[in-house]
Amino acid sequence: MKLIPSFLFLALLALQANAQPLQRIAPEQVGMDSRKLMYADEAIETAIANKDIPGAVLAVVRNGKMAYLKAYGNKRIYPNAEPMTVNTIFDMASCSKSMSTAICTHILAERGKLRLLDPVSLYIPGFKNWASEDGKDKKVIRIADLLTHTSGLPPYGPTSELEKQYGSPSPDGLIEYIANCRRDFKPQTDFQYSCLNYITLQRIIETVSGQSLRDFARENLFDVLGMNHTDYLPCKRDKNRKWINTSLPYWAKTDTHSAANRQLSTVNYQLKEVAPTEKQPDGSVLCGQVHDPLARVMNGGISGNAGVFSCAEDIALLCAALQNGGEWNGHRILSPLGVKAMRTVPRATASLGRTLGWDNFTAYASNNGDYLGPNTYGHTGYTGTSIVIDPDNDTSVILLINAVHPEDGHSVVRLRSLVSNAVAASIYPAPRIYTEHYYKRFLQFMDEPAITSKDIVMVGNSLTEGGGDWNARLNKKNIRNRGIIGDEVMGIYDRLHQILPGHPEKLFLLAGVNDISHDLTADSIVSMIRMTIERIQRESPDTKLYLQSLLPFNESFGRYKKLTGKTNMVPEINAQLETLAKEHKITFINLFPLFTEKGTNVLRSELTSDGLHLNEEGYKIWVKALKKKI
């Protein structure tokens, strides 16, 4: 075995150090009822007792946090029993299509390397388009048709025949077959789920990038998000025709728990966390070699339709990033508009239910269950894996099962729906309990004259309310102070119905510091501000909206214990807010540097009496900045 060079080992250590799993919290902290989630436990445990599955891992992500993570049963029951753990790595099967191939395709599109409307033949010479039997009617097959399974390609290929003709592995032989095989219908006129679509996408990704799908996904997706236990695992038959892996999985190369000499571990050792799949005719069990025959036999384990191995915590990072507009922990894989396009059914095939990489409402989408939102999207894998993402409720359900172990033949379709239903039913609006002053102020707004299109509205928390008479401060009529001490972003969201029906001329929004004190992440706070902005623009499109940066605070006063250690979160949030303002084409007012001590992120002590709220000198600075916009 070879030793890892010291410089490479240090680099890998640094990479691992930056990879952070989602914060684990109690379900109740994100508006979920843990007692209701026990119905999901019950459904899974019943399936195990009925011997429908050996075991499972369930993860629920909500508001960018891990609200539920649990392992059930065994990951292996043949030839011996081994318990399932939350760290178990699964053969993701067709989930690979969405969580890798589709995203990689969109990454290249965002970089201007390809168009989704490009003909497939532009990248695969000789690729046959659709033509009617008489040859009079023709239609080009495009990349978007592959993504949405509307290309007309057959569902699968004859693996045994292909192996006899081309050998194993033979990616070129497989592509030759796909390029020339029959087309079942005219593109965009029907939906037919096809592994050949995504194997074709793999070839396009590799042609455009000059890298293998494995390397491109690692460099541009898995590494970026810190998905350190996610990889394609190359494999082949050995001289005894037994399936073996041909290179180490990524997590072996970053393993810091092996011997003190830091040697690379053997493949078998590093596959100890992998859930095995199907028993083979020779009595061996696939474990770390992809279950899908085309992916294994013809593509050697690296395939556009299957081949990714991953664990619940890694997939949770991906779900959180997609729910956060393509970015997590400061690392971006896609733009917000790219994510939105990927999860939206295209207009050209609106009735068919498939998005540009995921499933929205086809017959294959039963894993969504009955109660999640109408924009829910996801994917399933033949081995038993499932990913469901509900953007409306900011909830993802990750259910990982090796249902084909030790033998194929069990269906988990119903179980997936039962689990999604239990998760959806556990979601309750988190009660927001405020002070008596808050509710008095709320009632005061109800009793005031209704806001009109001539009004300018200051919306925020104690900083805004503390400004008092903004008319006098800004020497302007019709300025309405709608700040409330202690308010948070979603509190403001919930009371917009008092403001937006009047379609005010301008609205100045300042919120977020109270959310910091509630231990929310920067990404979560910005996500809620995004929701608020989108509601304002949707319900009052003529209102000119101004997004103000958060102001700094000063921990040295010792008054607000829940803000201790969080000073540097403010510029992090502000950077994201500035980007958010650009995306939504609204004015961003960066107040932050006007209030900080030179060279720090700390509120100047002469501008505050308690480290958070402004004194009169502080308001003068704020007013001066706003007068340019009024």
C-alpha positions in Angstrom: 0.0 0.0 0.0 1.2 3.5 -0.8 1.5 6.3 1.7 -0.3 9.6 1.2 2.1 12.4 0.5 2.2 14.7 3.5 1.1 17.8 1.6 -1.8 15.9 0.0 -2.9 14.5 3.4 -2.9 18.0 4.9 -5.0 19.2 2.1 -7.4 16.4 2.5 -7.6 17.1 6.2 -8.4 20.8 5.5 -11.1 19.7 3.1 -12.6 17.4 5.7 -12.5 20.1 8.4 -14.5 22.5 6.2 -17.2 19.8 5.6 -20.0 20.4 8.2 -23.1 18.2 8.4 -26.4 20.0 9.1 -27.1 21.1 12.6 -29.0 18.4 14.5 -32.1 19.8 16.3 -35.3 18.6 17.9 -38.2 18.5 15.5 -40.1 20.9 17.6 -37.4 23.6 17.0 -38.6 23.8 13.3 -42.3 23.4 13.8 -42.6 19.6 13.7 -44.2 17.2 16.2 -41.8 14.4 17.2 -44.8 12.3 18.4 -46.3 12.4 14.9 -42.9 11.4 13.4 -43.2 8.2 15.4 -45.8 7.1 12.8 -43.0 7.1 10.2 -41.0 4.9 12.6 -43.9 2.6 13.0 -44.4 2.2 9.2 -40.7 1.4 8.7 -40.5 -1.0 11.6 -43.6 -2.8 10.4 -42.0 -3.3 7.0 -38.9 -4.8 8.7 -41.0 -7.1 10.9 -42.8 -8.3 7.7 -39.4 -9.0 6.1 -40.2 -6.6 3.3 -36.9 -4.8 4.0 -33.8 -5.5 6.1 -33.5 -2.0 7.5 -33.6 1.7 6.6 -32.3 5.2 7.4 -34.7 8.2 7.6 -33.6 11.8 7.5 -35.8 14.8 7.6 -34.4 18.3 6.7 -36.4 21.4 7.6 -35.4 25.0 7.5 -31.8 24.0 6.7 -31.5 21.8 9.8 -31.5 18.0 10.4 -34.8 17.6 12.2 -34.8 13.8 12.3 -32.2 11.2 11.7 -32.7 7.6 12.6 -31.6 4.1 11.6 -33.8 1.0 11.7 -33.1 -2.8 11.5 -30.1 -4.2 9.7 -28.0 -3.1 6.8 -27.0 -6.8 6.1 -28.9 -10.0 6.8 -26.8 -12.3 4.6 -24.6 -14.2 5.2 -24.6 -12.6 8.6 -26.5 -9.8 10.3 -25.1 -6.3 10.8 -27.1 -3.4 12.3 -28.0 -0.4 10.3 -26.4 2.9 11.3 -27.2 6.5 10.3 -23.8 6.6 8.6 -24.6 3.7 6.3 -23.7 4.4 2.7 -26.3 3.3 0.1 -26.4 2.4 -3.6 -28.5 5.4 -4.6 -29.5 3.7 -7.9 -31.6 6.0 -10.1 -31.5 8.8 -7.5 -28.1 9.3 -9.2 -29.9 10.8 -12.1 -31.1 13.7 -10.1 -28.5 14.2 -7.5 -25.6 14.1 -9.9 -26.2 13.8 -13.6 -29.0 16.4 -13.8 -27.2 18.9 -11.6 -23.9 18.5 -13.5 -25.8 19.2 -16.7 -27.3 22.4 -15.3 -23.8 23.4 -14.0 -22.5 23.2 -17.5 -25.5 25.1 -18.9 -25.0 27.9 -16.3 -21.4 28.2 -17.4 -22.3 28.7 -21.1 -21.0 25.3 -22.2 -24.2 23.9 -23.5 -27.9 24.8 -24.0 -30.8 22.6 -22.8 -32.2 23.1 -26.3 -29.1 21.9 -28.0 -29.5 18.8 -30.2 -28.0 15.7 -28.7 -26.3 15.1 -32.1 -24.2 18.2 -31.5 -22.3 16.3 -28.9 -22.7 12.7 -30.0 -21.9 12.4 -33.7 -24.3 10.0 -35.5 -26.9 10.2 -32.8 -30.2 9.5 -34.6 -33.1 11.8 -34.2 -36.8 10.8 -34.4 -38.4 10.3 -37.8 -41.8 8.9 -38.8 -42.0 5.5 -40.5 -42.4 7.2 -43.9 -39.6 9.6 -43.1 -41.8 12.7 -43.8 -42.0 13.9 -40.3 -38.8 14.5 -38.3 -38.0 16.0 -34.9 -34.7 16.7 -33.2 -34.0 15.1 -29.8 -32.6 17.8 -27.5 -30.9 17.8 -24.1 -34.1 19.0 -22.4 -35.9 15.9 -23.8 -33.3 13.7 -22.1 -33.7 15.5 -18.7 -37.5 15.2 -18.8 -37.7 11.6 -20.2 -39.7 12.9 -23.2 -37.0 11.9 -25.9 -38.7 8.7 -27.0 -35.6 6.6 -26.2 -36.5 3.0 -24.9 -36.6 2.5 -21.2 -33.5 0.2 -21.0 -31.0 -1.7 -23.0 -30.4 -5.5 -23.5 -27.4 -5.8 -21.1 -26.4 -9.4 -21.9 -26.6 -8.8 -25.7 -24.6 -5.6 -25.4 -21.9 -7.3 -23.3 -21.6 -10.1 -25.9 -21.3 -7.6 -28.7 -19.0 -5.0 -27.1 -17.5 -6.6 -24.1 -17.5 -5.3 -20.5 -17.1 -2.5 -19.6 -17.7 -0.7 -22.9 -19.2 2.8 -22.5 -18.5 3.5 -26.2 -20.4 0.4 -27.2 -23.3 1.4 -25.0 -23.4 4.9 -26.6 -23.3 3.4 -30.1 -26.3 1.3 -29.2 -28.2 4.3 -27.8 -27.3 6.5 -30.8 -28.9 4.0 -33.2 -31.6 2.2 -31.2 -35.3 2.6 -32.0 -37.2 5.8 -31.0 -40.5 4.9 -29.4 -42.3 8.2 -30.0 -41.9 11.7 -31.3 -40.0 13.9 -28.7 -42.1 15.9 -26.2 -45.4 14.1 -27.1 -45.2 11.5 -24.3 -43.3 10.5 -21.1 -41.3 7.3 -20.9 -38.9 6.8 -18.0 -35.6 5.8 -19.6 -32.1 5.0 -18.1 -30.8 5.6 -21.7 -31.7 9.3 -21.4 -29.3 9.8 -18.5 -26.5 7.6 -19.9 -26.7 9.9 -22.9 -26.4 12.9 -20.7 -23.4 11.4 -19.1 -21.6 11.2 -22.4 -22.5 14.9 -23.1 -21.2 16.0 -19.7 -18.0 14.1 -20.3 -17.6 15.4 -23.8 -18.1 19.0 -22.8 -16.1 19.0 -19.6 -13.3 16.7 -20.7 -13.6 14.8 -17.4 -15.3 11.6 -16.3 -18.7 12.0 -14.7 -17.2 10.8 -11.5 -14.5 13.5 -11.5 -16.7 16.3 -12.7 -19.4 15.6 -10.0 -16.7 15.3 -7.3 -15.1 18.6 -8.3 -18.2 20.7 -9.0 -20.8 19.2 -6.7 -19.8 16.7 -4.0 -16.6 18.5 -2.9 -18.2 21.9 -3.0 -20.9 20.9 -0.5 -18.6 18.7 1.6 -20.4 15.4 0.6 -17.4 13.4 1.7 -19.1 10.0 1.7 -20.6 10.3 -1.8 -18.9 8.8 -4.8 -19.2 6.6 -7.9 -17.4 3.3 -7.3 -15.7 1.9 -10.4 -16.0 -1.9 -10.7 -15.4 -4.9 -13.1 -15.4 -8.7 -13.0 -12.2 -10.3 -11.9 -10.7 -13.4 -13.5 -13.2 -15.6 -11.6 -16.1 -13.3 -12.9 -16.7 -12.0 -9.4 -17.5 -8.3 -9.1 -14.7 -6.2 -7.5 -14.0 -2.5 -7.2 -11.1 -1.0 -9.2 -10.3 2.1 -7.2 -10.7 3.4 -3.7 -13.9 5.3 -2.8 -13.4 9.0 -2.1 -13.9 8.5 1.6 -11.0 6.1 1.8 -8.7 8.9 0.5 -9.9 11.3 3.2 -10.0 8.7 6.0 -8.3 10.1 9.2 -9.3 7.2 11.4 -7.0 4.6 10.0 -3.6 3.5 11.3 -1.1 6.1 12.6 1.0 5.8 9.5 -1.9 7.3 7.5 -1.8 4.6 4.9 -4.6 4.2 2.4 -7.0 1.6 3.6 -8.0 -1.3 1.4 -11.2 -1.1 -0.7 -12.9 -3.8 1.4 -12.2 -2.0 4.6 -13.6 1.2 3.3 -16.7 -0.5 2.1 -17.6 -1.7 5.6 -20.2 1.1 5.9 -21.8 0.3 2.6 -25.2 -1.4 2.6 -25.0 -4.6 0.5 -27.6 -5.2 -2.2 -28.4 -8.4 -4.2 -27.1 -11.9 -3.7 -25.4 -13.2 -6.9 -25.7 -16.7 -8.4 -22.2 -17.6 -7.0 -23.4 -16.7 -3.5 -21.5 -13.4 -3.3 -23.3 -10.2 -2.5 -22.9 -6.9 -4.3 -21.5 -4.4 -1.9 -20.0 -1.2 -3.3 -20.6 -2.4 -6.9 -23.6 -0.7 -8.4 -26.7 -2.9 -8.6 -28.0 -1.6 -11.9 -26.9 -4.0 -14.7 -26.2 -1.4 -17.4 -24.3 0.8 -15.0 -22.3 -2.1 -13.7 -21.7 -4.2 -16.8 -21.4 -1.7 -19.6 -20.3 1.5 -17.8 -18.0 -0.1 -15.1 -19.8 1.6 -12.2 -19.7 5.2 -13.4 -22.9 5.8 -15.2 -25.4 8.6 -15.8 -28.4 6.5 -14.8 -27.0 5.0 -11.6 -23.8 4.5 -9.7 -23.7 7.1 -6.9 -23.2 5.8 -3.4 -24.1 8.2 -0.6 -25.4 8.5 3.0 -28.2 10.4 4.7 -26.1 13.3 6.0 -24.5 14.0 2.6 -27.9 13.9 0.8 -29.2 16.3 3.5 -26.5 18.8 2.6 -27.6 18.6 -1.0 -31.3 19.1 -0.1 -30.5 22.0 2.1 -28.5 23.6 -0.7 -31.3 23.2 -3.2 -33.7 24.7 -0.7 -31.4 27.6 -0.2 -31.2 28.6 -3.8 -28.2 26.4 -4.7 -25.9 27.5 -1.9 -25.0 26.0 1.4 -22.5 27.1 4.0 -21.2 29.8 1.7 -20.6 27.3 -1.2 -22.7 27.4 -4.3 -23.4 24.7 -6.8 -26.2 26.3 -8.9 -27.8 29.8 -9.2 -31.2 30.3 -7.7 -32.8 30.5 -11.1 -31.0 27.3 -12.1 -32.5 25.5 -9.1 -35.9 26.9 -9.9 -35.7 25.8 -13.5 -34.5 22.3 -12.5 -37.5 21.7 -10.2 -40.1 23.2 -12.6 -42.0 21.2 -15.3 -41.2 22.9 -18.6 -44.0 24.6 -20.5 -43.4 22.4 -23.6 -44.2 19.3 -21.6 -46.4 20.8 -18.9 -48.9 17.9 -18.8 -46.3 15.2 -18.4 -45.1 16.0 -14.9 -41.4 15.7 -15.2 -39.0 18.6 -14.4 -35.6 19.2 -15.9 -34.0 16.5 -13.7 -36.6 15.5 -11.1 -40.1 14.1 -10.9 -43.0 16.3 -10.0 -46.3 14.5 -10.6 -45.8 11.4 -12.9 -46.8 8.0 -11.8 -43.3 7.5 -10.4 -43.8 10.3 -7.9 -45.8 8.4 -5.3 -42.9 8.8 -2.9 -44.2 12.4 -2.5 -47.1 11.1 -0.5 -50.5 12.7 -0.2 -50.0 15.9 1.8 -46.8 17.7 0.8 -47.1 20.8 -1.4 -47.9 20.9 -5.1 -44.4 21.9 -6.0 -42.8 18.9 -4.3 -40.2 17.2 -6.4 -38.0 14.1 -5.9 -36.7 10.9 -7.2 -36.5 7.2 -6.3 -34.0 4.4 -6.8 -34.6 0.8 -7.7 -32.6 -0.4 -4.7 -35.1 1.3 -2.4 -33.7 4.9 -2.0 -35.9 8.0 -2.2 -35.4 11.8 -2.0 -38.4 14.1 -1.7 -38.1 17.9 -1.5 -41.0 20.2 -0.7 -40.0 23.8 -1.4 -43.2 25.3 -0.1 -42.8 23.8 3.4 -39.0 23.8 3.3 -39.0 20.1 4.1 -37.0 17.2 2.6 -37.6 13.5 3.3 -34.7 11.2 2.7 -35.6 7.5 3.0 -32.7 5.1 2.3 -33.5 1.3 2.0 -31.5 -1.6 0.5 -34.7 -3.4 -0.4 -33.0 -5.7 -2.9 -30.9 -7.3 -0.2 -30.5 -10.2 -0.1 -32.9 -10.8 -2.9 -34.9 -8.7 -5.3 -38.7 -8.8 -5.4 -39.9 -6.5 -2.6 -41.7 -3.3 -3.3 -41.3 -0.2 -1.1 -43.6 2.1 -3.2 -46.3 2.1 -0.5 -43.8 2.5 2.4 -42.3 5.6 0.8 -45.8 7.2 0.7 -46.6 6.2 4.3 -43.4 7.8 5.5 -43.9 11.0 3.5 -47.4 11.3 4.8 -46.3 10.9 8.4 -43.6 13.5 7.9 -46.0 16.0 6.3 -48.6 15.4 9.1 -46.0 16.3 11.7 -45.6 19.9 10.4 -47.3 22.5 12.4 -47.1 26.2 12.3 -44.7 27.2 15.0 -46.5 29.4 17.5 -45.0 32.8 17.8 -45.3 34.1 21.3 -44.5 37.8 21.8 -44.7 40.3 24.6 -47.9 42.2 25.5 -46.4 45.3 23.9 -46.1 43.4 20.6 -49.8 42.6 20.5 -50.8 46.1 21.6 -48.7 47.5 18.8 -50.3 45.0 16.4 -53.8 46.2 17.5 -52.7 49.8 17.1 -51.9 49.2 13.5 -55.4 47.7 13.0 -57.0 50.8 14.4 -54.9 53.3 12.3 -56.1 54.5 8.9 -55.3 52.0 6.2 -52.1 52.3 4.3 -52.4 53.9 0.8 -50.4 54.1 -2.4 -49.1 57.5 -1.2 -47.5 56.1 2.0 -43.9 55.2 2.7 -43.7 52.3 5.2 -40.8 51.6 7.6 -41.0 47.9 8.5 -38.9 46.3 11.1 -38.2 45.5 14.7 -37.2 47.6 17.7 -34.7 49.6 15.7 -37.5 50.8 13.4 -40.0 51.3 16.2 -37.4 53.2 18.2 -37.1 55.8 15.4 -40.5 57.1 16.6 -41.9 59.8 14.3 -40.1 59.1 11.0 -42.1 61.9 9.4 -40.3 64.4 11.5 -36.9 62.7 11.2 -37.0 62.6 7.4 -39.0 65.8 7.0 -41.5 64.0 4.8 -45.3 63.4 5.1 -47.0 60.0 4.9 -44.2 57.9 6.5 -45.7 55.1 8.5 -43.7 53.4 11.3 -44.5 49.7 11.3 -41.7 48.5 13.5 -42.4 46.4 16.6 -40.0 45.7 19.4 -38.9 42.0 19.3 -40.2 41.2 15.8 -38.5 38.6 13.7 -38.6 38.0 9.9 -41.5 35.6 9.9 -43.4 37.9 12.3 -43.1 40.6 9.7 -44.1 38.2 7.0 -47.2 37.3 9.0 -48.4 40.9 9.4 -47.8 42.0 5.8 -51.5 41.7 5.3 -51.8 45.0 7.2 -49.6 46.7 4.7 -49.6 45.2 1.2 -53.3 45.7 0.3 -52.7 49.4 0.3 -49.8 49.1 -2.2 -47.6 51.7 -0.5 -45.4 53.8 -2.7 -42.2 52.7 -0.9 -41.3 50.1 1.7 -38.1 50.1 3.7 -37.4 46.6 5.3 -34.9 46.0 8.1 -35.1 42.6 9.9 -32.9 39.7 11.1 -31.1 40.6 14.3 -33.8 39.0 16.5 -33.6 35.8 14.4 -29.8 35.7 15.1 -30.6 35.7 18.8 -32.9 32.7 18.2 -29.9 30.6 17.0 -30.9 30.5 13.4 -28.2 30.1 10.7 -27.4 32.9 8.3 -28.7 30.8 5.4 -32.0 30.3 7.2 -32.4 34.0 8.0 -31.7 35.0 4.4 -34.1 32.3 3.2 -36.9 33.8 5.3 -36.1 37.4 4.1 -36.2 36.0 0.5 -39.7 34.7 1.2 -40.7 38.1 2.6 -39.4 40.0 -0.4 -41.0 37.6 -2.8 -44.4 38.1 -1.1 -44.1 41.9 -1.2 -43.2 41.8 -4.9 -46.0 39.4 -5.6 -48.8 41.1 -3.7 -47.7 44.7 -4.2 -45.6 44.8 -7.4 -45.7 48.6 -7.8 -44.2 49.2 -4.4 -40.6 50.3 -4.6 -38.8 48.1 -2.1 -35.6 48.9 -0.2 -33.7 46.2 1.6 -31.6 47.6 4.4 -28.6 45.7 5.8 -28.5 44.5 9.4 -26.9 46.9 11.8 -23.9 45.8 13.9 -24.1 45.2 17.6 -21.6 45.4 20.4 -21.2 42.4 22.7 -19.0 44.2 25.2 -22.1 45.8 26.8 -23.1 42.2 28.0 -26.8 43.0 27.8 -28.0 40.5 25.2 -26.6 37.1 26.1 -28.2 35.3 23.1 -26.1 37.4 20.7 -22.8 36.4 22.4 -20.3 35.1 19.8 -22.4 36.1 16.8 -21.0 39.5 15.9 -19.5 38.2 12.6 -22.8 36.7 11.5 -24.0 40.1 10.6 -21.6 40.8 7.7 -22.1 37.3 6.5 -25.9 37.8 6.3 -25.5 41.3 4.8 -23.3 39.9 2.0 -26.1 37.4 1.1 -28.7 40.2 1.4 -26.8 42.3 -1.1 -26.8 39.3 -3.5 -30.5 38.8 -2.8 -31.3 42.4 -3.6 -29.5 42.1 -7.0 -31.4 38.9 -7.8 -34.7 40.6 -7.1 -33.7 43.9 -8.7 -34.3 46.0 -5.5 -32.2 48.7 -3.9 -29.9 47.5 -1.1 -29.0 50.1 1.5 -25.8 49.1 3.2 -26.0 50.8 6.6 -23.5 48.4 8.3 -20.2 50.2 7.7 -21.7 53.5 8.8 -22.0 52.2 12.4 -18.9 50.0 12.9 -15.7 50.8 14.8 -12.9 51.1 12.3 -11.5 47.8 11.2 -14.1 45.7 13.1 -17.7 44.4 12.8 -18.6 46.0 16.1 -21.2 48.7 16.7 -19.5 52.0 17.8 -20.1 52.3 21.6 -21.0 56.1 21.3 -24.0 55.2 19.1 -25.7 52.9 21.6 -26.7 52.6 25.3 -27.0 48.8 25.4 -25.0 47.4 22.6 -27.9 46.9 20.2 -30.3 49.8 20.1 -29.4 53.2 18.7 -29.2 56.5 20.6 -30.1 59.8 18.9 -26.6 60.1 17.4 -27.1 56.7 15.8 -30.5 57.7 14.3 -29.0 60.8 12.8 -26.6 58.6 10.8 -29.4 56.3 9.7 -31.6 59.2 8.7 -28.8 60.8 6.6 -28.5 57.5 4.7 -32.2 57.2 4.1 -32.7 60.8 3.0 -31.0 60.0 -0.3 -33.7 57.4 -1.0 -36.8 59.1 0.3 
